[in-house]
Amino acid sequence: MKLELYKRDTCPYCQRVMAVIDQLGSPVEMHDIERNPADLERLISVGGKRQVPCLFIDGQPLYESADIIRWLQANQDL
């Protein structure tokens, strides 16, 4: 399963998600939309909006930090 987090380092909701990722030791590829314009373009083209955090789960976007955290906790053994 491929997990990719689209984020901004200054976003408090992104910080919450990243803290859970660190706590669980989840293998998540990070994409900073402020540092890499290609990441921002992919987020918008695939996800349809600029909202972060966005966790792509095998290419499918999941928004809202609380939803992402719940998903990570429920699927930590994957």
C-alpha positions as CSV (number, residue, x, y, z in Angstrom):
1,M,0.0,0.0,0.0
2,K,1.4,3.4,-1.0
3,L,0.8,6.3,1.4
4,E,1.6,9.9,0.4
5,L,1.0,12.9,2.6
6,Y,0.6,16.3,0.9
7,K,1.3,19.0,3.5
8,R,2.6,22.4,4.4
9,D,5.0,22.6,7.3
10,T,3.3,25.7,8.7
11,C,-0.2,24.0,8.8
12,P,-1.3,23.0,12.3
13,Y,-3.5,20.3,11.0
14,C,-0.6,18.9,9.0
15,Q,1.5,19.0,12.2
16,R,-1.1,16.9,14.0
17,V,-1.1,14.3,11.2
18,M,2.7,14.2,11.0
19,A,2.9,13.7,14.8
20,V,0.7,10.6,14.5
21,I,2.7,9.3,11.6
22,D,5.9,9.7,13.7
23,Q,4.3,8.1,16.7
24,L,3.0,5.1,14.7
25,G,6.1,4.8,12.6
26,S,3.9,4.7,9.4
27,P,5.8,4.5,6.1
28,V,4.4,7.7,4.5
29,E,6.1,9.6,1.6
30,M,5.9,13.3,2.4
31,H,5.2,16.0,-0.2
32,D,5.5,19.7,0.8
33,I,3.3,21.7,-1.5
34,E,5.1,25.0,-0.6
35,R,8.6,23.7,-1.5
36,N,7.7,21.7,-4.6
37,P,5.4,23.2,-7.3
38,A,5.0,19.7,-8.9
39,D,3.5,18.4,-5.6
40,L,1.0,21.2,-5.5
41,E,0.1,20.6,-9.2
42,R,-0.5,16.8,-8.5
43,L,-2.5,17.5,-5.4
44,I,-4.9,19.8,-7.3
45,S,-5.0,17.6,-10.5
46,V,-5.7,14.3,-8.6
47,G,-7.4,15.6,-5.5
48,G,-9.3,18.4,-7.1
49,K,-8.4,21.0,-4.5
50,R,-5.5,22.6,-2.7
51,Q,-6.5,21.5,0.8
52,V,-3.9,20.0,3.1
53,P,-3.4,17.7,4.8
54,C,-4.3,15.2,2.2
55,L,-3.3,11.5,2.5
56,F,-3.2,9.7,-0.8
57,I,-3.9,6.0,-0.1
58,D,-2.9,4.1,-3.3
59,G,-3.7,7.2,-5.2
60,Q,-7.0,8.0,-3.6
61,P,-7.2,11.3,-1.6
62,L,-8.4,11.4,2.0
63,Y,-8.8,14.9,3.5
64,E,-9.4,16.3,7.0
65,S,-6.8,15.7,9.7
66,A,-9.2,13.8,12.0
67,D,-10.2,11.4,9.3
68,I,-6.6,10.9,8.3
69,I,-5.6,10.2,11.9
70,R,-8.4,7.8,12.4
71,W,-7.5,5.9,9.2
72,L,-3.8,5.7,10.2
73,Q,-4.7,4.4,13.6
74,A,-7.1,1.8,12.3
75,N,-4.6,0.7,9.6
76,Q,-1.3,0.9,11.4
77,D,-0.6,-2.8,10.8
78,L,-0.6,-2.5,7.0
